[in-house]
């Protein structure tokens, strides 16, 4: 008679759609992890910069209020130093009404094009009792924060 047929498992259908969806999901997951890591790094830069920005601004205005214009000039960014000579800056700071005190009102740190930038709001007290608020940009330069812009 005939031979007994050997049983074979039926062939599995291929599922290319499932493999494609799995590969796309893994790729998307990898991208999301990268974006989350970048967001955490950016948040760290911004959150940790508030203290050094305040310290740099405080040092600058402490020197100005004390009349030490040479040290205050050294705390300016390169752009600000290119606009004023050291002697010109000193005479500008000594022009009445002089700064007799200051109060740092607000410090805001952001990133623009991947570089941290800060804005500090300072209330300047002048001789004679007048006061005014100034918004002052502070930039990271050569590993330290420096006052930039027109502080007066």
Backbone bond lengths (Angstrom), bond angles and torsions (degrees), N, CA, C in turn:
res aa  C-N    CA-C-N  psi(-1)  N-CA   C-N-CA  omega(-1)  CA-C   N-CA-C  phi
1 X - - - 1.402 - - 1.496 109.79 -
2 X 1.121 116.15 -159.08 1.444 116.50 -174.44 1.525 112.93 -95.21
3 X 1.226 111.13 166.59 1.473 115.69 177.66 1.521 110.29 -78.48
4 X 1.285 114.18 152.82 1.447 118.85 178.25 1.524 107.43 -79.70
5 X 1.281 116.86 135.22 1.467 120.14 -178.23 1.524 110.04 -77.93
6 X 1.308 113.66 137.73 1.456 119.81 177.71 1.529 107.54 -81.23
7 X 1.312 114.56 135.64 1.472 118.79 -178.36 1.517 109.82 -77.40
8 X 1.297 118.13 132.53 1.469 124.71 175.52 1.517 107.89 -119.75
9 X 1.295 113.19 139.44 1.458 117.88 177.32 1.517 108.05 -67.90
10 X 1.308 117.04 140.47 1.471 118.13 -179.86 1.544 109.83 -64.94
11 X 1.283 117.47 147.22 1.466 122.77 -179.04 1.529 109.69 -64.14
12 X 1.351 114.20 139.84 1.474 118.86 178.67 1.513 108.87 -81.68
13 X 1.292 113.28 142.35 1.468 116.96 175.99 1.523 108.80 -73.76
14 X 1.272 116.35 140.86 1.459 120.15 176.08 1.522 108.32 -76.89
15 X 1.326 114.95 145.14 1.468 119.87 179.96 1.522 109.08 -126.04
16 X 1.324 118.56 77.61 1.461 121.06 -178.02 1.531 111.73 -66.64
17 X 1.301 117.60 -28.83 1.464 120.40 -179.66 1.526 110.21 -64.54
18 X 1.318 116.91 -41.85 1.455 120.87 179.80 1.530 110.66 -63.25
19 X 1.300 118.23 -41.91 1.462 121.95 179.31 1.535 110.70 -65.19
20 X 1.322 116.18 -39.23 1.462 119.92 178.65 1.516 112.44 -66.36
21 X 1.325 116.03 -42.16 1.462 120.28 178.34 1.523 110.28 -65.20
22 X 1.317 118.42 -40.00 1.450 122.52 178.31 1.534 110.80 -62.67
23 X 1.332 117.04 -45.34 1.464 121.05 179.43 1.533 110.76 -63.95
24 X 1.334 117.00 -42.08 1.466 120.62 178.61 1.522 110.72 -64.75
25 X 1.327 117.31 -40.25 1.460 120.95 178.31 1.512 112.28 -63.65
26 X 1.330 117.14 -41.74 1.462 120.40 177.25 1.529 111.39 -64.76
27 X 1.317 116.92 -40.26 1.463 120.67 177.83 1.523 111.57 -64.32
28 X 1.328 115.98 -43.55 1.459 120.50 178.78 1.528 110.64 -64.49
29 X 1.334 116.54 -41.77 1.467 119.85 178.03 1.514 112.18 -61.08
30 X 1.319 116.86 -41.45 1.464 121.20 177.89 1.529 110.40 -62.51
31 X 1.323 117.18 -43.27 1.469 120.76 178.97 1.524 110.95 -63.42
32 X 1.324 116.97 -41.96 1.464 120.14 -179.80 1.528 111.57 -64.39
33 X 1.322 116.56 -38.15 1.464 119.85 177.08 1.532 109.86 -64.24
34 X 1.328 117.26 -40.81 1.460 121.13 177.71 1.516 112.11 -63.83
35 X 1.317 117.44 -42.71 1.464 121.39 179.07 1.524 110.07 -65.33
36 X 1.325 117.11 -41.57 1.470 120.39 178.91 1.532 110.52 -63.45
37 X 1.316 117.36 -41.14 1.460 120.65 177.85 1.520 111.84 -63.05
38 X 1.324 116.73 -41.63 1.457 121.08 177.84 1.525 110.81 -64.47
39 X 1.315 117.28 -40.48 1.463 121.13 179.03 1.527 110.89 -64.33
40 X 1.322 117.35 -40.93 1.464 120.61 178.55 1.521 110.25 -65.02
41 X 1.324 117.50 -42.75 1.465 120.79 178.32 1.524 110.58 -61.66
42 X 1.331 116.92 -45.26 1.462 121.61 -179.53 1.525 110.26 -62.62
43 X 1.323 117.34 -42.57 1.460 120.78 179.09 1.527 110.73 -63.81
44 X 1.321 117.60 -38.72 1.462 120.91 178.17 1.518 110.92 -62.43
45 X 1.314 116.96 -44.82 1.467 120.99 -179.30 1.517 109.86 -60.02
46 X 1.335 116.56 -45.77 1.455 120.75 -176.73 1.529 110.81 -69.35
47 X 1.320 117.81 -45.74 1.462 120.63 -175.79 1.525 112.54 -70.01
48 X 1.313 117.90 -34.37 1.452 120.44 -178.18 1.518 112.78 -82.46
49 X 1.320 118.64 -10.70 1.452 121.08 -175.22 1.525 113.05 -86.11
50 X 1.320 118.55 -17.29 1.460 121.04 -176.53 1.522 113.16 -57.71
51 X 1.321 118.16 -43.82 1.468 121.51 -179.54 1.518 113.30 -63.89
52 X 1.343 119.01 -51.64 1.462 119.86 178.82 1.536 113.70 -63.20
53 X 1.338 117.42 -32.67 1.472 120.33 178.11 1.521 109.18 -66.41
54 X 1.322 116.55 -46.25 1.471 121.02 178.56 1.534 110.25 -60.99
55 X 1.328 116.70 -41.82 1.466 121.27 -179.17 1.530 111.05 -64.01
56 X 1.340 117.06 -43.20 1.469 120.88 179.58 1.530 111.23 -64.43
57 X 1.323 116.36 -43.67 1.462 120.43 179.85 1.520 110.66 -67.23
58 X 1.329 116.32 -41.53 1.462 121.35 178.43 1.527 110.74 -60.41
59 X 1.334 116.59 -43.60 1.462 120.09 178.59 1.519 112.39 -62.66
60 X 1.337 116.04 -41.15 1.464 120.56 -179.93 1.529 110.55 -62.08
61 X 1.328 117.13 -51.21 1.465 119.42 -176.75 1.529 112.33 -73.23
62 X 1.330 118.43 -26.73 1.459 120.60 173.94 1.530 109.30 -63.70
63 X 1.348 116.44 -42.90 1.467 120.35 177.69 1.523 111.18 -65.54
64 X 1.329 117.19 -41.20 1.465 120.41 179.47 1.524 110.29 -63.53
65 X 1.335 117.75 -47.68 1.470 121.37 -178.37 1.528 111.25 -64.63
66 X 1.340 116.99 -31.55 1.459 120.80 179.01 1.527 112.16 -81.46
67 X 1.321 117.94 -9.60 1.460 121.51 179.99 1.517 113.93 86.93
68 X 1.319 118.46 9.24 1.471 122.73 179.32 1.526 108.94 -89.05
69 X 1.329 115.92 78.39 1.462 120.78 -173.92 1.527 112.40 -71.31
70 X 1.339 117.46 -27.37 1.462 119.24 179.38 1.532 110.88 -65.31
71 X 1.322 117.00 -45.22 1.475 119.99 177.89 1.521 110.67 -67.32
72 X 1.339 116.97 -38.98 1.467 120.03 178.96 1.532 110.05 -63.35
73 X 1.322 116.77 -40.01 1.473 120.98 178.38 1.531 110.43 -62.09
74 X 1.319 116.74 -38.17 1.463 121.06 178.96 1.524 112.93 -66.35
75 X 1.326 117.74 -18.84 1.475 121.86 179.25 1.522 112.93 -91.14
76 X 1.335 117.16 0.08 1.468 120.78 177.95 1.528 110.54 -81.56
77 X 1.325 116.81 153.89 1.459 121.29 176.49 1.526 109.90 -72.32
78 X 1.305 116.67 167.10 1.471 121.71 -177.40 1.526 111.31 -62.01
79 X 1.337 116.65 -37.63 1.472 119.70 179.57 1.523 110.89 -62.93
80 X 1.322 117.59 -43.81 1.466 121.22 179.77 1.530 110.54 -67.83
81 X 1.339 117.38 -38.99 1.467 119.71 178.42 1.518 111.74 -67.66
82 X 1.349 116.93 -26.26 1.462 118.86 178.17 1.535 111.20 -73.58
83 X 1.328 117.53 -23.67 1.468 121.20 179.39 1.516 113.08 -81.95
84 X 1.347 117.39 -31.01 1.457 121.04 -177.02 1.513 110.07 -125.92
85 X 1.304 115.40 141.91 1.462 119.24 170.31 1.528 106.85 -79.07
86 X 1.325 116.11 166.32 1.460 119.17 -179.22 1.529 110.55 -64.59
87 X 1.337 116.63 -40.83 1.473 120.15 179.05 1.527 110.60 -67.86
88 X 1.333 116.74 -41.04 1.467 120.20 178.90 1.520 111.92 -63.91
89 X 1.322 116.37 -40.31 1.465 120.14 177.67 1.525 110.27 -64.00
90 X 1.333 116.73 -43.03 1.462 120.86 179.57 1.511 112.37 -60.99
91 X 1.334 116.95 -43.80 1.464 119.08 179.89 1.531 111.07 -70.77
92 X 1.306 117.21 -31.94 1.463 121.32 178.24 1.524 110.23 -66.69
93 X 1.344 117.34 -42.05 1.463 121.36 179.57 1.528 110.60 -67.41
94 X 1.334 117.34 -33.92 1.470 121.29 -177.62 1.529 113.02 -82.47
95 X 1.322 118.04 1.04 1.461 121.34 178.71 1.527 109.03 -73.96
96 X 1.343 117.65 128.34 1.473 119.07 179.71 1.529 111.26 -64.41
97 X 1.293 118.85 152.68 1.458 127.96 -5.58 1.525 110.69 -76.10
98 X 1.319 116.03 133.03 1.459 122.55 -177.18 1.526 111.47 -73.74
99 X 1.328 115.19 153.69 1.464 120.75 175.17 1.526 107.10 -78.46
100 X 1.335 115.93 120.17 1.462 119.82 -179.44 1.525 111.95 -103.71
101 X 1.319 117.35 -19.06 1.456 121.50 179.51 1.514 109.94 -167.22
102 X 1.302 115.65 174.65 1.464 120.39 -178.16 1.516 109.27 -157.15
103 X 1.316 114.79 161.45 1.461 121.43 174.01 1.522 107.64 -143.12
104 X 1.317 116.54 125.86 1.460 120.41 176.81 1.520 107.10 -81.04
105 X 1.332 115.58 116.30 1.465 121.78 -174.61 1.519 111.47 -88.59
106 X 1.338 117.11 -43.34 1.460 120.25 -175.10 1.524 109.87 -151.52
107 X 1.325 115.68 145.76 1.463 122.76 174.80 1.518 107.07 -127.31
108 X 1.322 116.55 125.47 1.458 121.64 179.79 1.524 108.86 -128.56
109 X 1.331 116.45 125.44 1.465 121.18 -179.17 1.521 108.35 -118.06
110 X 1.326 116.29 131.12 1.462 122.54 177.48 1.519 108.56 -135.05
111 X 1.315 115.61 173.25 1.458 119.45 172.09 1.515 108.28 -118.86
112 X 1.304 115.11 140.69 1.457 121.60 176.26 1.514 106.78 -133.82
113 X 1.320 115.52 121.43 1.466 121.96 -177.43 1.529 110.70 57.50
114 X 1.332 116.24 36.49 1.446 120.90 177.07 1.515 115.30 79.35
115 X 1.329 117.44 2.27 1.462 121.10 -179.84 1.524 109.36 -112.91
116 X 1.326 117.32 132.19 1.466 118.91 179.60 1.523 111.49 -71.93
117 X 1.324 115.27 138.87 1.464 122.88 176.23 1.515 107.43 -135.70
118 X 1.306 116.37 151.56 1.459 119.83 -178.42 1.516 109.93 -132.61
119 X 1.311 114.17 154.07 1.457 122.02 172.91 1.520 106.68 -128.75
120 X 1.320 115.84 129.87 1.458 121.41 -179.16 1.523 107.91 -119.76
121 X 1.319 115.96 130.63 1.464 121.01 174.76 1.527 106.72 -99.64
122 X 1.351 115.39 123.69 1.463 121.92 -175.92 1.524 108.77 -124.37
123 X 1.319 116.24 135.14 1.463 121.32 172.58 1.526 106.96 -97.04
124 X 1.328 116.21 114.94 1.470 121.80 -179.83 1.516 109.49 -94.29
125 X 1.329 116.46 130.57 1.465 122.25 174.40 1.517 107.33 -100.77
126 X 1.318 115.20 129.13 1.465 120.70 -177.21 1.529 110.61 -106.26
127 X 1.327 115.21 158.50 1.469 119.47 172.17 1.522 107.94 -58.90
128 X 1.292 116.95 141.02 1.458 120.36 -178.74 1.517 112.06 94.78
129 X 1.320 118.45 -2.61 1.459 120.81 173.96 1.512 116.52 95.72
130 X 1.308 119.54 -6.84 1.466 120.67 179.30 1.519 111.70 -76.44
131 X 1.318 115.02 154.56 1.467 119.12 175.61 1.515 108.47 -144.50
132 X 1.320 115.64 156.80 1.456 121.62 178.82 1.520 108.98 -152.23
133 X 1.329 115.84 153.59 1.464 120.38 176.60 1.517 109.00 -102.00
134 X 1.327 115.17 138.14 1.463 122.28 178.27 1.513 109.25 -125.88
135 X 1.312 115.77 141.40 1.465 122.19 173.52 1.519 106.92 -102.15
136 X 1.305 115.82 120.95 1.454 120.98 -169.17 1.521 110.74 -123.03
137 X 1.340 118.89 123.82 1.466 119.53 175.49 1.530 110.78 -76.38
138 X 1.330 115.10 142.26 1.457 122.24 177.13 1.530 106.20 -129.19
139 X 1.331 116.75 130.67 1.465 120.59 -176.18 1.522 110.78 -121.08
140 X 1.316 115.15 153.91 1.456 121.25 175.70 1.526 107.67 -87.22
141 X 1.315 115.10 122.32 1.464 120.53 -175.51 1.529 109.05 -142.44
142 X 1.314 116.76 123.41 1.470 122.35 179.10 1.534 111.98 56.72
143 X 1.315 116.48 37.61 1.458 120.86 176.17 1.515 115.75 82.01
144 X 1.325 118.24 2.59 1.466 120.43 177.40 1.526 108.87 -136.59
145 X 1.309 115.47 161.33 1.467 120.98 -179.83 1.512 109.45 -89.72
146 X 1.349 114.75 136.30 1.463 120.17 -178.92 1.529 110.25 -132.40
147 X 1.316 114.21 143.36 1.455 121.47 179.12 1.520 108.33 -72.26
148 X 1.330 115.67 135.36 1.460 120.59 -178.35 1.531 107.54 -131.66
149 X 1.301 116.89 163.82 1.460 119.44 177.31 1.513 111.76 87.83
150 X 1.322 115.14 -164.92 1.440 123.01 -176.54 1.539 109.64 -100.44
151 X 1.334 117.88 101.37 1.459 118.86 -175.48 1.526 114.46 -75.84
152 X 1.343 118.09 -12.99 1.452 119.26 -176.45 1.498 111.13 -122.50
